[in-house]
Amino acid sequence: MKIKPVAAAISLILTLACSAGEITYTNPLWEGYLADPHVFKVGETYYAVGTGKASDGKQFPILRSRNFTDWEEVGGAMNAIEGMKEYWAPEIVERDGKFYLHYAGDRKMRVAVSDSPTGPFKDTGKLMFPDLEFSIDGHAFKDPGSGKWYFFFAKDFFDQRPGTALAAVQLADDMITPVGEQKTVMRAFADWQIYERDRDLYDRKWDAWHTVEGPAVIFHDGKYRMFYSGGNWQTPGYGVGCAVSDTITGTYLDSQSKEKASVIHTIPGELIGPGHNSVILGPDGKTWFNVYHSWNDDRTRRQMCMDPIVWKDGAPVTLNPGRGKKTVVLPAVAE
């Protein structure tokens, strides 16, 4: 029996409608202070961890969601370490049943370990890069090609456009020890990435100190995509770009962000200083979501938000970014 063209078209539309999902959420996803949000999935449960102090007094609030849209605080990831003042940018990954929390303690990369994604995490007492005066924003990524783990992080450079930029190194099986030589994967390349002009640092004054930080890597459409944040996190100039490479250790290039951050940036009256993101597949298993922090109106809290990523001419952009209630049809497509 032949199906008439009109009937076939109606059938296709109904099939697509039935296969498409819809989620509703409200930005910020949690009212508390949670900067540098890192979202990850264990089984069917989503977790988030970020910079801040949890309601139980511990460092790094951990949130949990059963459905990707409604989030609750579980508690803090770890107790404070005696004498340590600064706790920055945690990320949690699982390997062989163990959970590893990479974070910067007093501006040096460290690792804490737990048997559970919600902790408690115990610091290993080891510095990942003892020879570096400054190392922050660690991101562990398992290369789908080789199966090896690599560690992306930010450190300081003093030539070209001086400032904080991004490097990578292979990780040993203990998820703590670097293996081989560190490789520079991306340097600052644009004025919007200036952190501060006439900055006093390292016993001298720098005409312009740049910052690119917060790496988050995915493998999409045959290429490695490294999301990163640039500029000064305290200001509306902060935003997220995305650099691309054919190989895991780069060099990564971002041709879309020459004038401003291309993935997400401040929208006057709607969004302030969005940045330091993580990237995760949504419930449909097809749509990548940009999970980022942004400031509240009076700029007293950085809070976790998310919006879908769509691909325009092969480059990622955030679809309708902003605060408030959102309804998104999945898979998300560019408008």
C-alpha positions as CSV (number, residue, x, y, z in Angstrom):
1,M,0.0,0.0,0.0
2,K,1.3,3.4,-1.0
3,I,1.3,6.2,1.5
4,K,0.3,9.6,0.1
5,P,2.9,12.4,0.4
6,V,0.7,14.5,2.8
7,A,0.0,11.5,5.0
8,A,3.7,10.7,5.1
9,A,4.6,14.3,6.0
10,I,2.0,14.3,8.9
11,S,3.4,11.0,10.1
12,L,6.9,12.4,10.1
13,I,5.8,15.5,12.0
14,L,4.0,13.4,14.7
15,T,7.0,11.1,15.0
16,L,9.4,14.1,15.5
17,A,7.0,15.7,18.0
18,C,6.8,12.5,20.0
19,S,10.6,12.0,20.1
20,A,11.3,15.6,21.2
21,G,11.5,16.3,24.9
22,E,10.9,19.5,26.8
23,I,12.4,20.6,30.0
24,T,11.6,23.6,32.2
25,Y,14.0,25.2,34.7
26,T,14.7,28.5,36.4
27,N,18.1,30.4,36.4
28,P,19.8,30.5,38.8
29,L,19.3,26.8,39.4
30,W,20.2,27.3,43.1
31,E,19.9,30.4,45.2
32,G,23.1,29.9,47.1
33,Y,26.7,31.1,46.2
34,L,28.2,28.6,43.8
35,A,30.8,29.9,41.4
36,D,32.8,28.0,38.8
37,P,30.1,25.3,38.6
38,H,31.2,21.8,37.4
39,V,28.3,19.4,36.6
40,F,28.9,15.7,36.2
41,K,26.7,12.6,36.1
42,V,26.9,9.3,38.0
43,G,24.4,6.7,36.9
44,E,21.2,8.5,36.4
45,T,21.9,11.3,38.9
46,Y,23.5,14.7,38.2
47,Y,25.8,16.4,40.6
48,A,27.3,19.9,40.7
49,V,30.2,21.3,42.7
50,G,31.6,24.8,42.8
51,T,33.5,27.5,44.6
52,G,31.9,28.6,47.9
53,K,31.2,27.5,51.4
54,A,28.3,25.0,52.0
55,S,25.6,25.4,54.6
56,D,27.4,22.8,56.8
57,G,30.5,25.0,56.9
58,K,32.5,22.8,54.6
59,Q,34.2,23.9,51.4
60,F,32.7,23.5,47.9
61,P,28.9,23.0,48.0
62,I,27.7,19.8,46.3
63,L,24.3,19.9,44.6
64,R,22.3,16.9,43.4
65,S,19.5,16.6,40.8
66,R,17.5,13.6,39.7
67,N,16.0,15.3,36.7
68,F,18.6,17.9,35.6
69,T,16.4,20.8,36.4
70,D,15.7,20.8,40.1
71,W,18.7,21.0,42.4
72,E,19.2,20.5,46.1
73,E,22.2,21.0,48.3
74,V,23.8,17.8,49.7
75,G,26.6,19.4,51.8
76,G,30.2,20.5,51.4
77,A,32.8,18.3,49.7
78,M,35.6,18.7,52.2
79,N,36.7,20.2,55.5
80,A,38.9,23.2,55.5
81,I,42.7,22.5,55.8
82,E,44.4,24.3,58.6
83,G,46.2,27.4,57.4
84,M,44.7,27.3,53.9
85,K,42.8,30.5,53.1
86,E,41.7,30.1,49.4
87,Y,39.7,27.3,47.9
88,W,39.0,27.7,44.2
89,A,37.3,26.0,41.2
90,P,36.7,22.3,42.2
91,E,36.0,19.6,39.6
92,I,35.1,16.0,40.4
93,V,35.8,13.0,38.1
94,E,35.3,9.3,38.6
95,R,37.9,6.6,37.8
96,D,37.7,3.0,38.8
97,G,35.1,3.6,41.5
98,K,37.1,6.4,43.1
99,F,36.1,10.1,42.9
100,Y,38.9,12.7,42.5
101,L,38.3,16.4,43.4
102,H,40.9,18.6,41.7
103,Y,41.0,22.2,43.2
104,A,43.3,25.1,43.8
105,G,44.2,25.6,47.4
106,D,46.0,28.9,48.0
107,R,46.5,29.1,44.2
108,K,48.2,25.7,43.8
109,M,46.6,22.6,42.3
110,R,45.7,19.9,44.8
111,V,43.6,16.7,44.8
112,A,41.2,15.2,47.3
113,V,39.7,11.7,47.0
114,S,36.5,10.0,48.1
115,D,34.6,6.8,47.6
116,S,31.4,8.8,46.9
117,P,30.5,11.7,44.6
118,T,29.2,13.6,47.6
119,G,32.2,13.1,49.8
120,P,33.6,13.5,52.3
121,F,36.8,14.1,50.2
122,K,40.2,13.8,51.9
123,D,43.1,15.9,50.6
124,T,46.1,13.8,49.5
125,G,48.6,16.3,50.9
126,K,50.3,16.6,47.5
127,L,50.8,19.5,45.2
128,M,50.3,18.6,41.5
129,F,52.8,21.2,40.3
130,P,55.2,22.0,43.2
131,D,57.5,23.9,40.9
132,L,54.8,26.4,39.8
133,E,54.1,29.4,42.0
134,F,50.6,29.6,40.5
135,S,48.3,26.8,39.1
136,I,44.5,26.9,39.2
137,D,41.3,25.8,37.4
138,G,42.2,22.1,36.9
139,H,40.1,20.0,34.5
140,A,40.7,16.3,34.0
141,F,39.5,14.9,30.7
142,K,39.6,11.3,29.4
143,D,40.6,11.3,25.7
144,P,38.1,9.2,23.8
145,G,40.7,8.3,21.2
146,S,43.5,7.0,23.4
147,G,41.7,6.3,26.6
148,K,44.4,8.3,28.5
149,W,43.6,11.0,31.0
150,Y,44.8,14.6,30.5
151,F,44.9,17.5,32.9
152,F,44.1,21.0,31.6
153,F,44.9,23.9,33.9
154,A,45.8,27.6,34.1
155,K,49.2,29.0,34.9
156,D,51.1,32.3,34.4
157,F,53.1,33.4,31.4
158,F,55.4,36.5,31.1
159,D,55.9,37.0,27.4
160,Q,53.7,37.9,24.4
161,R,50.4,39.0,26.0
162,P,51.5,38.4,29.6
163,G,49.1,36.8,32.1
164,T,47.3,33.6,33.0
165,A,46.8,31.1,30.2
166,L,46.2,27.4,29.6
167,A,48.4,24.3,29.6
168,A,47.8,20.5,29.6
169,V,49.7,17.4,30.7
170,Q,49.0,13.7,30.8
171,L,47.9,12.2,34.1
172,A,49.3,9.1,35.8
173,D,46.9,6.4,36.9
174,D,46.8,8.0,40.4
175,M,45.0,11.0,38.9
176,I,47.5,13.2,40.8
177,T,50.9,12.9,39.2
178,P,51.7,14.7,35.8
179,V,53.4,12.5,33.2
180,G,55.8,14.1,30.7
181,E,56.1,17.7,29.7
182,Q,53.5,20.4,30.1
183,K,52.3,21.8,26.8
184,T,50.9,25.2,26.3
185,V,47.5,24.8,24.7
186,M,46.3,28.4,24.4
187,R,47.4,31.9,25.2
188,A,45.5,35.1,25.5
189,F,44.9,36.7,22.1
190,A,42.4,39.6,22.4
191,D,41.9,42.8,24.5
192,W,38.6,41.5,26.0
193,Q,40.8,39.0,27.8
194,I,42.6,41.7,29.8
195,Y,42.2,41.1,33.5
196,E,43.6,44.4,34.6
197,R,45.8,47.2,33.2
198,D,48.8,48.5,35.2
199,R,48.7,45.5,37.4
200,D,51.3,45.1,40.2
201,L,52.4,41.4,40.3
202,Y,55.6,39.4,40.5
203,D,57.5,42.5,41.8
204,R,56.7,44.6,38.7
205,K,53.9,46.6,37.0
206,W,52.4,45.1,33.9
207,D,50.8,47.4,31.3
208,A,48.1,44.8,30.7
209,W,47.7,41.5,32.5
210,H,45.5,39.0,30.6
211,T,43.6,36.0,31.8
212,V,42.2,33.0,30.0
213,E,41.2,30.3,32.5
214,G,38.6,27.7,33.4
215,P,39.2,25.1,30.7
216,A,36.4,22.6,29.9
217,V,37.0,20.1,27.1
218,I,34.6,18.0,25.0
219,F,35.1,15.9,21.8
220,H,32.4,16.9,19.3
221,D,32.1,16.3,15.6
222,G,35.6,14.9,15.2
223,K,37.4,17.7,17.0
224,Y,38.5,18.7,20.6
225,R,36.6,21.7,21.8
226,M,38.1,23.6,24.8
227,F,35.7,26.1,26.4
228,Y,37.4,28.7,28.4
229,S,36.7,32.0,30.3
230,G,38.5,35.2,29.7
231,G,38.9,38.6,31.3
232,N,38.2,39.6,34.9
233,W,35.7,37.4,36.8
234,Q,34.7,40.4,39.0
235,T,33.5,42.5,36.0
236,P,30.8,42.4,33.3
237,G,33.6,41.9,30.7
238,Y,34.0,38.2,31.7
239,G,32.8,35.6,29.2
240,V,33.2,32.2,27.6
241,G,34.9,31.4,24.3
242,C,35.7,28.0,22.6
243,A,38.9,27.0,21.0
244,V,39.3,24.0,18.6
245,S,42.1,21.5,18.0
246,D,42.6,18.3,16.0
247,T,44.7,16.8,18.8
248,I,44.2,16.5,22.5
249,T,47.1,18.7,23.5
250,G,46.5,21.4,20.8
251,T,47.4,24.0,20.0
252,Y,43.8,25.2,20.4
253,L,42.5,28.1,18.3
254,D,39.4,30.3,18.7
255,S,38.6,32.2,15.5
256,Q,35.1,33.3,16.8
257,S,36.1,35.4,19.8
258,K,38.4,38.1,18.4
259,E,36.2,41.0,19.6
260,K,34.2,39.4,22.5
261,A,33.5,36.1,24.1
262,S,31.5,34.1,21.5
263,V,29.9,31.4,23.5
264,I,28.3,33.6,26.2
265,H,28.9,37.1,27.5
266,T,27.2,39.9,29.5
267,I,23.8,41.0,28.3
268,P,23.0,44.4,29.8
269,G,19.9,44.2,32.0
270,E,19.8,40.4,31.8
271,L,23.1,38.7,32.5
272,I,26.2,39.9,34.3
273,G,29.7,38.3,33.9
274,P,28.7,34.8,32.8
275,G,31.7,32.4,32.9
276,H,33.8,29.6,34.3
277,N,31.5,27.0,32.8
278,S,31.3,23.3,32.5
279,V,29.7,21.4,29.6
280,I,27.5,18.4,29.9
281,L,25.0,16.5,27.7
282,G,21.3,17.0,28.6
283,P,18.7,14.4,29.3
284,D,18.2,13.7,25.6
285,G,21.8,12.6,25.2
286,K,22.2,14.9,22.3
287,T,22.1,18.5,23.5
288,W,25.1,20.0,25.2
289,F,24.4,22.4,28.0
290,N,26.5,25.3,29.1
291,V,26.5,25.4,32.9
292,Y,28.0,28.7,34.0
293,H,27.9,31.2,36.9
294,S,26.6,34.7,36.7
295,W,26.2,37.5,39.2
296,N,23.0,38.4,40.9
297,D,21.7,41.9,40.4
298,D,23.6,43.5,43.3
299,R,26.7,41.5,42.5
300,T,27.0,39.8,45.9
301,R,26.6,36.2,44.6
302,R,27.9,34.2,41.7
303,Q,25.2,31.6,41.0
304,M,24.8,28.5,38.9
305,C,22.8,28.9,35.7
306,M,22.5,26.8,32.5
307,D,21.3,27.1,29.0
308,P,21.6,24.8,25.9
309,I,24.4,25.1,23.4
310,V,23.6,25.1,19.6
311,W,26.1,24.9,16.8
312,K,26.2,27.7,14.2
313,D,28.5,27.0,11.3
314,G,30.2,24.5,13.5
315,A,30.8,26.9,16.4
316,P,29.0,26.7,19.8
317,V,26.8,29.5,21.1
318,T,24.5,29.5,24.1
319,L,20.8,29.6,23.1
320,N,18.8,32.4,24.7
321,P,21.1,32.9,27.7
322,G,19.8,34.7,30.8
323,R,18.1,34.4,34.1
324,G,14.5,33.5,34.9
325,K,12.2,30.7,33.9
326,K,13.1,28.7,30.7
327,T,11.4,26.1,28.7
328,V,13.6,24.3,26.2
329,V,12.6,21.7,23.5
330,L,15.1,19.0,23.1
331,P,17.1,18.5,21.1
332,A,17.8,22.2,21.0
333,V,18.4,23.8,17.6
334,A,19.6,27.2,16.5
335,E,16.9,29.7,15.9
